[in-house]
């Protein structure tokens, strides 16, 4: 039997599995079964809490999308990861350092119960996104659905494309999202954000996530949208990001500095699963 905890960050939901105190053997097929909302538990991603890989870290963190593929970054998941290790008594430090495939994350519990995640320094060079482009540009172009679209690209440990839209309500998320997610220009696919600018410090955002489709919230997507909006001169830090599932606060001081994301994480229930 596999012990698990169901959690969510603004409606972006996860099955969190403790691989510190129990043996866990996850395959892509098992992840798909766990994530299935009809035959399994149901979630956007499966998160694995495991022992550290490097000196100085407290834990390591693995992330699996609903399609079974492993990815390197998930901001909402990171907040849930922090709440999980605190609630489970695995750690009592004010700050937790976690190994991921994208490097180390620093997680901090705030006095109000929210979690702040140091998401690291954004990467803009095409080869680091990765994006197939000859050189870095503030705006890239993509043709689909008989139209030309413009987007910004950045890596937050995972690749993101950000488009500015007049309204997230009418944005072509379900139509354009999968086309840009799987476009040849993104060799590792991409998360696609649709950003509506409300003011210098306020946006609305919907995100089509690679391997999961549109979710109620995407933490790394919120960071990417804030970074691209600041780079375009449309936004100033801090940025309030309103997602369908709730609100995040994003702070970024510009090139060479880390992005700080603050928001809630919620435990829903615990259970056991027969794999």
FENGIHU-V968625 format. One record per pair of residues at least 24 apart in sequence whose C-alpha atoms are under 10 Angstrom apart, sorted by the first residue. I is the first residue (numbers start at 1). GAP is how many residues later the second one is. Records with the same first field share a line. If there is no record, write none. Layout:
I = GAP + GAP
//
This chain:
1 = 270 + 271 + 272 + 273 + 274
2 = 269 + 270 + 271 + 272 + 273
3 = 267 + 268 + 269 + 270 + 271
4 = 37 + 42 + 43 + 44 + 265 + 266 + 267 + 268 + 269
5 = 42 + 79 + 262 + 263 + 264 + 265 + 266 + 267
6 = 35 + 36 + 37 + 40 + 74 + 78 + 260 + 261 + 262 + 263 + 264 + 265
7 = 36 + 40 + 70 + 73 + 74 + 76 + 77 + 258 + 259 + 260 + 261 + 262 + 263
8 = 35 + 36 + 68 + 69 + 71 + 72 + 208 + 209 + 237 + 256 + 257 + 258 + 259 + 260
9 = 66 + 67 + 68 + 69 + 70 + 71 + 207 + 208 + 209 + 210 + 236 + 237 + 238 + 239 + 254 + 255 + 256 + 257 + 258
10 = 66 + 205 + 206 + 207 + 208 + 209 + 233 + 234 + 235 + 236 + 237 + 238 + 253 + 254 + 255 + 256
11 = 32 + 33 + 65 + 204 + 205 + 206 + 207 + 232 + 233 + 234 + 235 + 254 + 255
12 = 31 + 32 + 33 + 64 + 65 + 202 + 203 + 204 + 205 + 206 + 207 + 232 + 233 + 234 + 253
13 = 29 + 30 + 31 + 32 + 33 + 63 + 64 + 67 + 202 + 203 + 204 + 252 + 253 + 254 + 255
14 = 27 + 28 + 29 + 30 + 31 + 32 + 33 + 49 + 50 + 51 + 52 + 62 + 63 + 66 + 67 + 253 + 254
15 = 26 + 27 + 28 + 29 + 30 + 31 + 32 + 33 + 49 + 62 + 65 + 253 + 254 + 255
16 = 27 + 29 + 30 + 31 + 32 + 33 + 47 + 61 + 64 + 65 + 68 + 251 + 254
17 = 29 + 30 + 31 + 32 + 33 + 64 + 67
18 = 29 + 30 + 31 + 32 + 33 + 66 + 67 + 70 + 72
19 = 28 + 29 + 30 + 31 + 32 + 41 + 42
20 = 28 + 29 + 30 + 31 + 32 + 39 + 40 + 70
21 = 28 + 29 + 30 + 69
22 = 28
24 = 24 + 26
25 = 250
26 = 38 + 42 + 249
27 = 37 + 41 + 42
28 = 36 + 37 + 38 + 39 + 40 + 41 + 42
29 = 38 + 39 + 40
30 = 38 + 245
31 = 33 + 34 + 35 + 36 + 37 + 38 + 39
32 = 32 + 33 + 34 + 35 + 36 + 37
33 = 33 + 34 + 35 + 242
34 = 32 + 34 + 239 + 241
35 = 29 + 30 + 31 + 32 + 33 + 177
36 = 30 + 31
37 = 29
40 = 233 + 234 + 235
41 = 230 + 232
42 = 24
43 = 169
44 = 33 + 165 + 167 + 168 + 169 + 170 + 171 + 172
45 = 24 + 25 + 26 + 29 + 32 + 166 + 167
46 = 24 + 31
47 = 27 + 30 + 31 + 33 + 34
48 = 33
49 = 32 + 33 + 35 + 36 + 49
50 = 48 + 49
51 = 47 + 48
52 = 45 + 46 + 47 + 48
53 = 45 + 46 + 47
54 = 44 + 45 + 50
55 = 44
56 = 41 + 42 + 43 + 48
57 = 39 + 40 + 41 + 42 + 47 + 48 + 49
58 = 32 + 33 + 35 + 37 + 38 + 39 + 40 + 41
59 = 26 + 31 + 32 + 37 + 38 + 39 + 40 + 41 + 45 + 46
60 = 37 + 38 + 39 + 40 + 41 + 43 + 44 + 45
61 = 37 + 38 + 39 + 40 + 43 + 44
62 = 37 + 38 + 39
63 = 37 + 38
64 = 147 + 148
65 = 144 + 145 + 146 + 147 + 148
66 = 144 + 145 + 146 + 147
67 = 143 + 144 + 145
68 = 143 + 144
69 = 141 + 142 + 143
70 = 31 + 141
71 = 29 + 30 + 31 + 86 + 87 + 117 + 139 + 140
72 = 28 + 29 + 30 + 31 + 84 + 85 + 86 + 87
73 = 27 + 28 + 29 + 30 + 32 + 46 + 82 + 83 + 84 + 85 + 86 + 146 + 147
74 = 26 + 45 + 82 + 83 + 84 + 144 + 145 + 146 + 147
75 = 30 + 41 + 42 + 43 + 44 + 81 + 82 + 142 + 143 + 144 + 145 + 146 + 147 + 148 + 186 + 187 + 188
76 = 39 + 41 + 141 + 142 + 143 + 144 + 145 + 146 + 172 + 185 + 186 + 187 + 188 + 189
77 = 141 + 142 + 143 + 188
78 = 27 + 28 + 29 + 37 + 38 + 39 + 40 + 41 + 141 + 142 + 187
79 = 28 + 29 + 30 + 35 + 36 + 37 + 38 + 140 + 182 + 183 + 184 + 185 + 186 + 187
80 = 35 + 184 + 185 + 186 + 187
81 = 26 + 34 + 184
82 = 24 + 25 + 26 + 27 + 33 + 34 + 35 + 183
83 = 24 + 25 + 26 + 30 + 31 + 32 + 181 + 182 + 183 + 184
84 = 181 + 182 + 183
87 = 180
100 = 57
101 = 56 + 57
102 = 54 + 55 + 56
103 = 54
106 = 154
107 = 153 + 154 + 155
108 = 154
109 = 153
110 = 152 + 153 + 154
112 = 152
113 = 150 + 151 + 152
114 = 148 + 149 + 150 + 151 + 152
115 = 146 + 147 + 148 + 149 + 150
116 = 132 + 133 + 134 + 144 + 145 + 146 + 147 + 148
117 = 102 + 133 + 141 + 142 + 143 + 144 + 145 + 146
118 = 133 + 140 + 141 + 142 + 143 + 144
119 = 37 + 38 + 100 + 101 + 104 + 139 + 140 + 141 + 142
120 = 36 + 37 + 136 + 137 + 138 + 139 + 140
121 = 34 + 35 + 36 + 131 + 133 + 134 + 135 + 136 + 137 + 138 + 139
122 = 32 + 33 + 34 + 35 + 36 + 101 + 102 + 105 + 106 + 130 + 132 + 133 + 134 + 135 + 136 + 137
123 = 30 + 31 + 32 + 33 + 34 + 35 + 36 + 132 + 133
124 = 28 + 29 + 30 + 31 + 32 + 35 + 104 + 131
125 = 28 + 29 + 30
126 = 27 + 28 + 29 + 59 + 60
127 = 28
128 = 26 + 27 + 28 + 29 + 30 + 31
129 = 24 + 25 + 26 + 27 + 28 + 29 + 30 + 31 + 32 + 57 + 58 + 59 + 61
130 = 24 + 25 + 28 + 29 + 30 + 55 + 56 + 57 + 58 + 59 + 60
131 = 24 + 28 + 29 + 30 + 53 + 54 + 55 + 56 + 57 + 58 + 59
132 = 52 + 53 + 54 + 55
133 = 52 + 53
138 = 90 + 93 + 94
139 = 24 + 89 + 93
142 = 37 + 38 + 41 + 43
143 = 33 + 36 + 37
144 = 31 + 32 + 35 + 36 + 39
145 = 30 + 31 + 34
149 = 27
151 = 29 + 41 + 42 + 43 + 77
152 = 41 + 72 + 73 + 75 + 76 + 77 + 79 + 80
153 = 33 + 37 + 38 + 39 + 71 + 72 + 74 + 75
154 = 36 + 67 + 69 + 70 + 71 + 73 + 74
155 = 35 + 36 + 65 + 66 + 68 + 69
156 = 63 + 64 + 65 + 67 + 68 + 71 + 102 + 103
157 = 63
158 = 30 + 31 + 32 + 33 + 52 + 62 + 63 + 66
159 = 27 + 28 + 29 + 30 + 31 + 32 + 33 + 51 + 61 + 62 + 65
160 = 26 + 29 + 30 + 31 + 32 + 33 + 47 + 48 + 49 + 50 + 60 + 61 + 63 + 64 + 65 + 68
161 = 25 + 28 + 29 + 30 + 31 + 32 + 33 + 46 + 47 + 60 + 63 + 64 + 67
162 = 28 + 29 + 30 + 31 + 32 + 33 + 43 + 45 + 59 + 60 + 62 + 63 + 64 + 65 + 66 + 67
163 = 29 + 30 + 31 + 32 + 33 + 42 + 62 + 65 + 66
164 = 29 + 30 + 31 + 32 + 33 + 41 + 61 + 64 + 65
165 = 28 + 29 + 30 + 31 + 32 + 39 + 40
166 = 28 + 29 + 30 + 31 + 32
167 = 27 + 28 + 29 + 30 + 31 + 37 + 38
168 = 25 + 26 + 27 + 28 + 29 + 35 + 36 + 37 + 38 + 39 + 75 + 76
169 = 25 + 27 + 35 + 36 + 37
171 = 24 + 25 + 35
173 = 33 + 34 + 35 + 40 + 41
174 = 33 + 34 + 39 + 40
176 = 32
177 = 30 + 31 + 32 + 33 + 36 + 37
178 = 30 + 31 + 32 + 33 + 35 + 36
180 = 28 + 30
181 = 27 + 28 + 29 + 30 + 32
182 = 28 + 29
191 = 27 + 29 + 30 + 33
192 = 29 + 32 + 33
193 = 25 + 28 + 29 + 31 + 32
194 = 27 + 31
195 = 26 + 27 + 30 + 31 + 33 + 34 + 46 + 47 + 48
196 = 29 + 45 + 46
197 = 32 + 37 + 38 + 44
198 = 36 + 37 + 42 + 43
199 = 35 + 36 + 37 + 40 + 41
200 = 29 + 30 + 33 + 34 + 35 + 36 + 37 + 38 + 39 + 40
201 = 25 + 28 + 29 + 33 + 34 + 35 + 36 + 37 + 38 + 39 + 40 + 48 + 49
202 = 24 + 32 + 33 + 34 + 35 + 36 + 37 + 38 + 39 + 40 + 47
203 = 26 + 32 + 36 + 37 + 38 + 39 + 40 + 44
204 = 36 + 37 + 38 + 39 + 40 + 43
205 = 36 + 37 + 38 + 39 + 42
206 = 35 + 36 + 37 + 38 + 39
207 = 36 + 37
215 = 28 + 29 + 30
216 = 27 + 28 + 29 + 30
217 = 24 + 25 + 26 + 27 + 28 + 29 + 30 + 31
218 = 25 + 26 + 27 + 30
219 = 24 + 28 + 29 + 30 + 31 + 42 + 43 + 44
220 = 39 + 41
222 = 25 + 26 + 27 + 28 + 39
223 = 25 + 26 + 27 + 28 + 29 + 36 + 37 + 38
224 = 26 + 35
225 = 25
226 = 24 + 25 + 26 + 33
227 = 24 + 25 + 26 + 27 + 28 + 32
230 = 24
231 = 24
//
